[in-house]
Amino acid sequence: MTDNNELNQKVTSYVGELEVIASGIAPSILESKLKLVYDDLQFEFDFVNNKEINNHNIELKIVEKKLVFILTNFNNSLGTGIVRPLEIGHHNGRRLYISFWVLTPSASEELRVINWTMLKGGSVNNLIETKDE
């Protein structure tokens, strides 16, 4: 039997010193891009296939107050992405990070599944983070 108080407790996850603030798994199809919104910040994943190059590439671009991840040749059925959290900006004085992994079960139909995690770190004012003792 589970105590109701246990069910109401919030679980907080960390990757090292970074706090996980959101994570999810979402499908992405050719016509529908994955968009993430965190307060007033917007992120979008845009997939590009380029047969002229053999490797994958990640380009970041700011378009109309939105950070767009242009992901070229993310066609691997085993997955491609960024596992080590990438600093993408600041929010309320804290560093903001993202990591993601893209699985492509059907490259011909451009069907993808995106596993993503957003994290926050220390203050942008501190170059070196210290722990309170």
C-alpha positions in Angstrom: 0.0 0.0 0.0 1.3 3.4 -0.9 1.0 6.4 1.3 -0.7 9.3 -0.4 2.0 11.7 0.8 4.5 9.7 -1.2 2.5 10.2 -4.4 2.3 14.0 -3.9 6.0 14.5 -3.5 7.9 16.1 -6.3 10.9 14.3 -7.8 13.8 16.5 -8.8 16.4 15.1 -11.2 20.0 16.3 -11.7 22.7 15.6 -14.2 25.8 16.5 -12.2 25.1 20.0 -10.9 22.5 20.7 -13.6 18.8 20.5 -12.6 16.4 18.8 -15.1 13.5 21.2 -15.6 11.7 19.4 -18.4 12.1 16.3 -20.6 10.1 14.4 -23.1 9.8 12.2 -26.1 8.0 13.5 -29.2 7.4 12.5 -32.8 8.5 14.7 -35.6 7.2 14.3 -39.2 8.1 16.3 -42.3 5.1 18.7 -42.1 5.2 19.1 -38.3 8.3 20.4 -36.6 8.9 19.9 -32.9 8.5 23.2 -31.0 9.4 23.6 -27.3 8.2 26.6 -25.3 9.7 27.4 -21.9 8.1 30.6 -20.4 8.9 33.2 -23.0 11.6 31.2 -24.8 10.9 29.2 -28.0 12.9 26.4 -29.6 12.3 24.6 -32.8 13.9 21.5 -34.4 14.3 21.7 -38.2 15.5 18.7 -40.1 17.5 19.0 -43.4 18.7 16.1 -45.6 21.8 16.9 -47.6 23.1 14.1 -49.8 26.2 16.1 -50.8 27.7 15.5 -47.3 28.2 12.2 -45.5 28.1 13.3 -41.9 25.5 15.0 -39.7 25.7 18.7 -38.6 24.0 20.9 -36.0 23.6 24.6 -36.7 21.9 27.1 -34.3 20.1 30.1 -35.7 17.9 32.7 -34.1 14.8 33.4 -36.1 12.2 35.9 -34.8 13.1 35.4 -31.1 13.2 31.6 -31.6 16.3 29.4 -31.3 16.2 27.0 -34.3 18.2 23.8 -34.3 19.0 23.0 -37.9 19.8 19.3 -37.9 21.3 18.1 -41.1 21.4 14.4 -42.0 19.9 13.1 -38.7 18.8 9.9 -40.4 20.3 7.2 -38.2 17.9 4.6 -36.9 20.1 4.1 -33.9 20.1 7.8 -33.2 22.1 11.0 -33.5 22.3 14.0 -31.2 23.8 15.8 -28.3 24.1 13.8 -25.0 26.4 16.2 -23.2 24.2 19.2 -22.2 24.7 22.2 -24.5 24.4 25.7 -23.1 21.8 27.5 -25.2 21.2 30.7 -23.2 20.0 32.2 -19.9 16.7 32.3 -18.2 15.9 34.3 -15.0 19.7 34.7 -14.3 20.4 31.0 -14.7 22.2 29.1 -17.4 19.9 27.1 -19.7 21.0 23.8 -21.3 19.5 21.2 -23.7 20.4 17.7 -24.7 18.6 15.6 -27.3 18.8 12.3 -29.2 17.0 11.8 -32.5 15.9 8.3 -33.7 14.9 7.9 -37.3 12.9 4.7 -37.8 11.9 5.7 -41.3 14.3 8.0 -43.2 12.3 7.6 -46.4 9.1 8.9 -44.8 11.1 11.4 -42.7 9.6 10.1 -39.4 11.7 10.8 -36.3 11.4 10.5 -32.5 13.1 13.1 -30.4 14.2 12.5 -26.8 14.9 15.9 -25.3 16.0 17.2 -21.9 16.2 20.9 -20.7 18.3 21.7 -17.7 19.3 24.8 -15.7 22.6 25.5 -14.1 24.1 28.1 -11.9 23.9 31.8 -12.0 25.2 33.6 -15.2 27.0 36.0 -12.8 29.2 33.3 -11.4 32.0 32.2 -13.7 32.9 29.4 -11.3 30.1 27.7 -9.5 30.6 27.1 -5.8 28.6 25.1 -3.3 27.4 26.5 0.0 29.2 24.9 2.8 
